Amino acid sequence: MPSLEQACDYGGGGELSAPRLRTDTPERAGLDPGELRHLVRDFHVLTTGGRPWAPGAVLVAGRGPVIAVEEASGWAVRYASYDPEADAGVELPPEARVPVRTDTPFDLASLTKLFTAVAAVQQIERGTLGIDARVGAYLPDFTAAVTHGITVRELLTHTSGLRPELPLHDCDADEDRLDLLRAEPPVGVPGTYTYSDLNPLLLQHVLERITGRPLDVLVHEGITRPLGMTSTRFGPCPGAAATEDQRRPWAKADRGMLRGVVHDENAWALGGVAGHAGLFSTARDLAIFCRALLAGGAYGPARILGPDFVELLLTPPGLGFAIDQKWFMGELAGRGAAGHTGFTGTSLVLDPATDTFVVLLANTVHPRRRPPDNHPRAEAATRVARAVRGA
């Protein structure tokens, strides 16, 4: 098994039997170079000034098998702490800061949900999981799910009625956390959309029960290893961009400045491997993930899903993926674009209609969390949409 440092480094694999991502010009990608120059200019603005949108960020965008933009800007580690009196970060001296590189891993936060969803659809494809089966058929000890007839589809589409989250981080033991999940009933109307971290958490328990393997193994063996995503793994990941100076009252735990350990308090309480958060990755690795789905589930000689099941994953309302959400997809929305955002500042969008993808990773919660601003993500996707020649 590779060391933690090795597991978080990007490395290439052998030659593949089908085209894999390569870096080339916008023209080769069928993208307008002028629009992409605007995209790069706007991107670098995100990390400048005394209170930037993010201390550091990485952007990858392209079309087909071509990466036309790959840029890094700012700092992976800029602050030593957060000063609540000044409402500002305490800057590290320049020599102690860590610059962002294109291969810097970031805490993906809720982008983890996409990998949980793909792992679930893999089991649906194999016939070991029924999309409309009741969760209680796999988890009879989850009494609330049994009583209320929650289905696998409802977990994947956030229509179970479960509340957004539970304070699992306040429990003293793993068994107490499990008891909360087992007993949690829907509070909303089943069939009505309510985004909830509890849906992928329950789905994680279903997957682990039916396969006998933990989620991190399922993601590695079923997704990241076959695709050659060598920088993608559950933490710890020592070289990752820093996130929050996590302290009460603005946070839910007192953990100090975080780097390379999961930011989400519930995922942390669960040991760093959770269906809703916990993965770390690089922008290029996520571009591979996007490319595999745009290519019908295949990348090189590897196939992680059949085309029909990729279509199932990405057909509205989407299984785990958000579809046509203009607030972060910009002008790529409206024709079947799919993707997700993460609380730490991460996002990805893939658009089957134009075969384009945009990955924007940032540490917007360094040194302290704040209400998310999705305009930069929407603007990046809009620039790519406008760059598509013939669109």
Backbone torsions as a table, in degrees:
resi	resn	phi	psi	omega
1	MET	NA	135.2	-179.7
2	PRO	-69.0	158.6	175.9
3	SER	-68.9	168.3	179.4
4	LEU	-62.6	-40.4	179.3
5	GLU	-63.0	-43.4	179.7
6	GLN	-64.3	-38.6	-177.0
7	ALA	-65.7	-22.7	-178.8
8	CYS	-99.5	2.2	176.1
9	ASP	-90.7	143.9	175.1
10	TYR	-81.4	133.1	176.7
11	GLY	-143.6	146.3	-179.4
12	GLY	-83.8	155.8	176.0
13	GLY	-99.2	-164.5	178.7
14	GLY	-79.0	179.6	179.8
15	GLU	-66.9	139.0	-177.0
16	LEU	-102.3	158.8	-177.3
17	SER	-83.8	-7.5	176.7
18	ALA	-136.0	158.1	-176.6
19	PRO	-56.0	136.1	171.8
20	ARG	-115.0	174.8	-176.5
21	LEU	-59.0	137.9	174.9
22	ARG	-137.0	156.2	176.5
23	THR	-90.7	129.7	-179.3
24	ASP	-154.1	-175.3	-175.6
25	THR	-76.6	157.2	174.1
26	PRO	-55.8	-38.4	-179.7
27	GLU	-60.9	-40.5	178.5
28	ARG	-64.6	-28.0	179.2
29	ALA	-87.4	-3.1	-175.9
30	GLY	72.6	32.7	-179.0
31	LEU	-121.4	147.2	-178.0
32	ASP	-76.1	121.2	-176.6
33	PRO	-65.2	-31.5	178.9
34	GLY	-63.3	-45.0	177.7
35	GLU	-62.8	-39.3	-179.4
36	LEU	-71.0	-29.8	173.6
37	ARG	-64.6	-40.4	175.1
38	HIS	-62.5	-41.0	178.9
39	LEU	-59.7	-47.1	-178.7
40	VAL	-65.7	-41.1	178.6
41	ARG	-60.8	-48.7	-179.9
42	ASP	-63.6	-35.7	179.8
43	PHE	-61.1	-46.6	-176.9
44	HIS	-66.8	-26.3	176.5
45	VAL	-64.6	-27.7	-175.8
46	LEU	-60.5	-25.9	-175.1
47	THR	-108.5	10.3	-177.1
48	THR	-102.7	160.5	177.8
49	GLY	92.8	173.1	-177.4
50	GLY	-70.8	-31.8	177.5
51	ARG	-129.1	74.3	-176.0
52	PRO	-71.8	164.0	173.8
53	TRP	-57.2	-38.6	175.6
54	ALA	-149.4	145.1	174.2
55	PRO	-61.7	-37.6	-178.5
56	GLY	-145.8	154.7	-178.7
57	ALA	-159.1	156.0	174.2
58	VAL	-131.8	137.4	-179.3
59	LEU	-125.2	131.4	171.6
60	VAL	-131.1	131.3	178.1
61	ALA	-145.5	148.8	179.6
62	GLY	-172.9	-172.7	-179.2
63	ARG	-144.1	138.3	-176.5
64	GLY	59.2	-137.9	179.6
65	PRO	-88.8	14.0	-173.6
66	VAL	-109.9	124.1	167.8
67	ILE	-87.2	115.6	-177.6
68	ALA	-98.7	-19.8	178.6
69	VAL	-136.4	128.8	171.7
70	GLU	-146.3	104.2	-172.4
71	GLU	-132.3	146.8	172.6
72	ALA	-124.9	147.4	-178.0
73	SER	-151.8	139.1	172.2
74	GLY	87.4	-149.6	-168.2
75	TRP	-122.6	131.7	170.6
76	ALA	-72.4	-34.3	175.5
77	VAL	-135.4	114.3	-179.0
78	ARG	-118.0	-31.2	-170.9
79	TYR	-116.2	147.6	174.7
80	ALA	-87.2	-30.6	-177.7
81	SER	-169.3	-179.7	175.3
82	TYR	-114.5	134.1	179.4
83	ASP	-102.5	105.4	-177.2
84	PRO	-67.8	-26.7	179.2
85	GLU	-66.9	-42.9	180.0
86	ALA	-88.7	-9.5	-174.7
87	ASP	51.6	50.4	-177.2
88	ALA	-155.5	158.8	176.4
89	GLY	-77.3	146.9	174.4
90	VAL	-88.5	111.3	-173.6
91	GLU	-69.7	138.2	168.0
92	LEU	-74.5	152.9	172.7
93	PRO	-62.6	150.0	-174.8
94	PRO	-51.1	-37.8	-177.4
95	GLU	-71.9	-15.4	-179.6
96	ALA	-97.6	-9.2	179.5
97	ARG	-75.7	156.7	179.8
98	VAL	-118.2	117.3	-179.9
99	PRO	-72.2	151.3	172.7
100	VAL	-75.3	140.0	171.3
101	ARG	-119.3	165.3	179.8
102	THR	-63.4	-22.8	179.7
103	ASP	-100.8	17.2	176.7
104	THR	-71.7	126.9	174.3
105	PRO	-75.8	149.0	176.6
106	PHE	-125.3	152.4	171.1
107	ASP	-69.7	114.9	-173.5
108	LEU	-76.0	-18.1	-177.7
109	ALA	53.1	-123.9	-171.9
110	SER	-72.7	-8.5	171.3
111	LEU	-61.8	-19.6	174.0
112	THR	-55.7	-34.1	-178.6
113	LYS	-57.8	-32.2	-179.9
114	LEU	-65.1	-38.3	179.9
115	PHE	-72.0	-36.6	174.4
116	THR	-62.7	-40.9	179.6
117	ALA	-65.1	-43.5	178.5
118	VAL	-62.8	-42.5	178.1
119	ALA	-60.1	-36.8	178.4
120	ALA	-68.8	-44.0	-179.1
121	VAL	-66.8	-30.1	173.4
122	GLN	-60.3	-40.9	178.5
123	GLN	-71.1	-32.8	175.0
124	ILE	-64.1	-42.9	178.6
125	GLU	-61.5	-36.3	-178.6
126	ARG	-80.6	-10.6	178.7
127	GLY	86.2	6.9	179.3
128	THR	-88.8	-9.2	-179.5
129	LEU	-137.8	132.4	177.6
130	GLY	-97.6	128.0	-175.5
131	ILE	-64.8	-31.6	178.7
132	ASP	-104.5	13.4	176.8
133	ALA	-72.7	153.1	176.9
134	ARG	-79.4	137.0	179.9
135	VAL	-56.8	-35.1	-179.3
136	GLY	-62.6	-21.5	177.3
137	ALA	-67.6	-27.3	179.1
138	TYR	-100.3	-28.7	-177.3
139	LEU	-126.4	70.9	-177.0
140	PRO	-63.7	-18.4	179.1
141	ASP	-83.6	-8.1	175.3
142	PHE	-87.4	85.6	-165.9
143	THR	-62.7	-37.7	-179.0
144	ALA	-67.5	-41.7	178.0
145	ALA	-63.3	-38.2	177.4
146	VAL	-64.6	-49.0	-176.0
147	THR	-61.3	-39.7	-173.8
148	HIS	-98.0	2.6	173.0
149	GLY	64.0	33.7	179.1
150	ILE	-62.3	137.3	-178.7
151	THR	-108.4	164.4	177.7
152	VAL	-61.5	-42.9	178.8
153	ARG	-58.8	-40.7	179.7
154	GLU	-63.8	-36.2	175.5
155	LEU	-64.8	-42.5	-176.2
156	LEU	-73.0	-23.6	-177.7
157	THR	-109.3	7.8	-179.9
158	HIS	56.5	43.2	178.5
159	THR	-121.6	22.5	-179.3
160	SER	-78.2	-20.3	-174.9
161	GLY	88.2	0.2	178.3
162	LEU	-69.4	146.7	-179.8
163	ARG	-66.2	164.6	-175.5
164	PRO	-59.8	-37.6	-179.0
165	GLU	-162.1	170.0	174.1
166	LEU	-127.5	153.4	178.9
167	PRO	-80.4	62.2	-179.6
168	LEU	-63.0	-27.6	-178.5
169	HIS	-68.2	-16.7	178.9
170	ASP	-88.1	-7.5	-179.5
171	CYS	-76.6	151.3	-178.1
172	ASP	-84.5	-22.2	-174.1
173	ALA	-146.2	158.7	-180.0
174	ASP	-60.1	-37.4	-178.9
175	GLU	-65.3	-34.2	176.8
176	ASP	-66.1	-39.6	177.8
177	ARG	-64.2	-42.9	179.1
178	LEU	-64.1	-38.9	178.2
179	ASP	-62.0	-39.2	177.4
180	LEU	-61.7	-45.3	179.8
181	LEU	-64.8	-41.6	-179.1
182	ARG	-63.2	-34.1	-172.8
183	ALA	-96.5	-4.4	-172.9
184	GLU	-76.4	115.8	179.0
185	PRO	-90.0	162.5	171.7
186	PRO	-62.1	142.5	174.8
187	VAL	-110.6	-15.3	176.7
188	GLY	-104.8	-177.1	-179.4
189	VAL	-83.8	118.0	177.4
190	PRO	-54.8	138.0	-176.1
191	GLY	95.9	-13.5	177.6
192	THR	-99.2	136.4	-176.0
193	TYR	-68.1	122.6	170.8
194	THR	-142.0	109.9	-177.3
195	TYR	-64.7	129.5	-174.3
196	SER	-148.7	132.3	172.4
197	ASP	-65.6	-21.3	-177.1
198	LEU	-69.9	-27.2	179.2
199	ASN	-61.5	-54.6	177.5
200	PRO	-68.2	-24.3	175.2
201	LEU	-66.5	-44.6	175.7
202	LEU	-64.8	-39.7	178.7
203	LEU	-61.4	-38.2	175.8
204	GLN	-57.7	-43.8	179.9
205	HIS	-66.2	-37.1	176.5
206	VAL	-61.8	-49.3	-177.8
207	LEU	-61.6	-43.1	-179.2
208	GLU	-68.3	-32.8	179.3
209	ARG	-70.5	-43.2	-174.3
210	ILE	-80.1	-23.9	-178.5
211	THR	-101.3	-21.9	-175.5
212	GLY	73.8	15.5	-179.1
213	ARG	-128.4	146.6	179.0
214	PRO	-70.9	160.3	-174.9
215	LEU	-60.6	-40.3	-178.7
216	ASP	-61.9	-35.1	176.9
217	VAL	-70.5	-41.5	178.9
218	LEU	-61.1	-42.9	-179.9
219	VAL	-67.4	-42.6	-179.0
220	HIS	-66.7	-49.7	-175.0
221	GLU	-74.5	-30.8	-174.8
222	GLY	-96.9	-19.4	-173.9
223	ILE	-128.9	-64.7	-168.5
224	THR	-72.5	-39.4	180.0
225	ARG	-68.0	-49.4	179.3
226	PRO	-63.3	-31.1	179.9
227	LEU	-83.3	-7.4	-177.7
228	GLY	73.7	27.4	178.1
229	MET	-84.8	75.9	-170.6
230	THR	-76.0	-9.9	179.1
231	SER	-100.1	4.9	-173.8
232	THR	-108.9	121.5	-179.5
233	ARG	-165.9	160.9	169.7
234	PHE	-72.7	148.6	-176.3
235	GLY	-69.6	174.9	9.3
236	PRO	-77.5	153.7	-178.6
237	CYS	-137.5	90.4	-169.0
238	PRO	-58.1	-28.6	-176.8
239	GLY	-89.4	8.8	-174.4
240	ALA	-73.3	161.8	173.2
241	ALA	-64.8	143.4	179.6
242	ALA	-70.7	153.9	174.6
243	THR	-117.2	-113.5	-164.5
244	GLU	-99.2	148.6	161.6
245	ASP	-81.0	89.7	-166.3
246	GLN	-86.2	104.1	-179.4
247	ARG	-142.5	147.5	171.1
248	ARG	-70.7	147.5	13.7
249	PRO	-93.1	-7.2	-176.4
250	TRP	-79.5	-19.1	177.0
251	ALA	-114.2	177.8	-177.4
252	LYS	-102.0	2.5	179.5
253	ALA	-154.7	159.5	177.6
254	ASP	-106.4	95.2	-174.9
255	ARG	-124.2	-6.3	-179.2
256	GLY	76.7	-165.7	-179.0
257	MET	-69.8	128.5	-174.0
258	LEU	-103.9	134.4	171.9
259	ARG	-150.5	119.8	176.3
260	GLY	83.0	2.2	172.8
261	VAL	-123.4	149.1	-171.2
262	VAL	-59.0	136.8	-179.6
263	HIS	-75.1	-41.5	-176.1
264	ASP	-61.0	125.4	-173.9
265	GLU	-66.0	-38.1	178.7
266	ASN	-68.1	-42.2	177.3
267	ALA	-62.5	-39.1	176.8
268	TRP	-61.7	-45.2	179.8
269	ALA	-63.6	-26.8	179.7
270	LEU	-88.5	8.6	176.1
271	GLY	94.7	8.0	176.3
272	GLY	92.8	-10.0	177.6
273	VAL	-116.3	110.8	-177.4
274	ALA	-145.4	154.7	-177.7
275	GLY	-67.7	-20.8	-174.9
276	HIS	-104.5	-17.3	-176.5
277	ALA	-165.2	160.2	175.2
278	GLY	133.7	-20.8	-178.8
279	LEU	-78.3	147.4	170.0
280	PHE	-118.5	145.4	178.8
281	SER	-162.1	171.9	174.9
282	THR	-105.1	163.7	179.9
283	ALA	-64.8	-38.4	-179.7
284	ARG	-67.0	-40.3	176.6
285	ASP	-59.7	-41.8	179.7
286	LEU	-68.9	-29.0	173.7
287	ALA	-64.3	-36.9	175.3
288	ILE	-62.2	-44.7	178.3
289	PHE	-58.1	-47.2	177.3
290	CYS	-60.1	-45.8	-176.6
291	ARG	-62.1	-40.4	179.5
292	ALA	-60.7	-41.9	179.6
293	LEU	-71.4	-38.8	176.8
294	LEU	-64.4	-27.5	179.5
295	ALA	-92.9	20.7	175.7
296	GLY	77.5	24.3	175.7
297	GLY	99.4	2.7	-175.9
298	ALA	-118.5	149.6	174.6
299	TYR	-149.9	114.7	-172.6
300	GLY	60.9	-136.6	179.2
301	PRO	-81.7	-6.1	-174.5
302	ALA	-90.1	143.9	172.3
303	ARG	-132.3	119.8	-179.5
304	ILE	-97.5	-19.9	176.4
305	LEU	-152.2	152.3	171.1
306	GLY	-77.3	155.1	-177.5
307	PRO	-54.2	-39.3	-179.5
308	ASP	-63.1	-32.4	-177.6
309	PHE	-84.3	-26.6	169.1
310	VAL	-64.9	-42.3	177.6
311	GLU	-60.9	-41.9	176.8
312	LEU	-60.5	-41.1	-178.9
313	LEU	-63.7	-38.8	-170.3
314	LEU	-104.2	-2.1	178.8
315	THR	-78.4	132.7	-179.5
316	PRO	-51.4	137.1	8.8
317	PRO	-83.1	3.0	-179.5
318	GLY	88.8	144.0	175.5
319	LEU	-105.5	97.6	-176.2
320	GLY	86.5	-35.9	179.4
321	PHE	-85.9	143.7	168.4
322	ALA	-84.0	140.8	-177.1
323	ILE	-118.5	130.5	173.2
324	ASP	53.0	50.4	178.3
325	GLN	-99.2	98.1	-172.7
326	LYS	-61.7	-28.4	-175.9
327	TRP	-62.1	-23.3	171.9
328	PHE	-126.9	-10.7	179.2
329	MET	-96.4	-10.0	-179.6
330	GLY	54.8	-135.7	-175.9
331	GLU	-78.0	-2.8	171.3
332	LEU	-76.0	-16.9	177.5
333	ALA	-73.4	157.5	174.0
334	GLY	103.9	-3.2	-179.0
335	ARG	-140.9	22.6	176.3
336	GLY	101.7	12.5	176.1
337	ALA	-63.2	144.8	-177.2
338	ALA	-129.8	155.5	178.4
339	GLY	169.6	-158.9	-177.9
340	HIS	-168.5	163.2	171.5
341	THR	-123.2	163.1	176.4
342	GLY	-127.3	147.9	-174.4
343	PHE	-59.9	-30.6	-177.0
344	THR	-73.4	-10.9	-179.9
345	GLY	119.2	16.0	-175.7
346	THR	-98.3	154.3	173.7
347	SER	-163.7	153.3	169.7
348	LEU	-145.0	146.7	176.8
349	VAL	-137.1	132.2	172.5
350	LEU	-126.4	136.9	-174.1
351	ASP	-122.0	100.5	-179.3
352	PRO	-60.1	-29.0	-176.3
353	ALA	-65.5	-33.6	-179.2
354	THR	-116.6	1.3	179.4
355	ASP	59.8	35.9	-179.2
356	THR	-111.5	160.8	178.2
357	PHE	-147.3	148.9	177.2
358	VAL	-138.3	126.5	175.6
359	VAL	-122.6	123.9	177.4
360	LEU	-127.2	112.7	179.0
361	LEU	-111.3	133.6	-179.2
362	ALA	-150.3	158.7	176.7
363	ASN	-109.8	65.2	-176.0
364	THR	-66.2	-16.6	180.0
365	VAL	-93.8	13.2	175.5
366	HIS	-99.7	113.3	12.1
367	PRO	-99.6	-3.8	-179.3
368	ARG	-145.8	144.9	177.7
369	ARG	-62.8	152.4	176.8
370	ARG	-154.3	164.2	179.3
371	PRO	-55.9	132.6	-176.0
372	PRO	-67.6	139.4	174.9
373	ASP	-111.1	110.8	-174.9
374	ASN	-92.4	-2.5	-178.6
375	HIS	-57.5	-44.1	178.9
376	PRO	-59.7	-35.1	179.2
377	ARG	-69.5	-43.5	178.5
378	ALA	-64.3	-38.9	179.3
379	GLU	-65.2	-39.5	178.8
380	ALA	-63.3	-45.4	179.3
381	ALA	-64.3	-37.4	179.1
382	THR	-64.2	-42.0	178.2
383	ARG	-60.0	-41.2	179.3
384	VAL	-67.1	-41.9	178.6
385	ALA	-58.3	-42.1	-178.8
386	ARG	-74.4	-19.4	-179.4
387	ALA	-79.9	-15.2	-176.9
388	VAL	-69.5	117.5	-177.0
389	ARG	-71.3	133.8	-179.3
390	GLY	88.5	-2.5	-179.4
391	ALA	-77.1	NA	NA
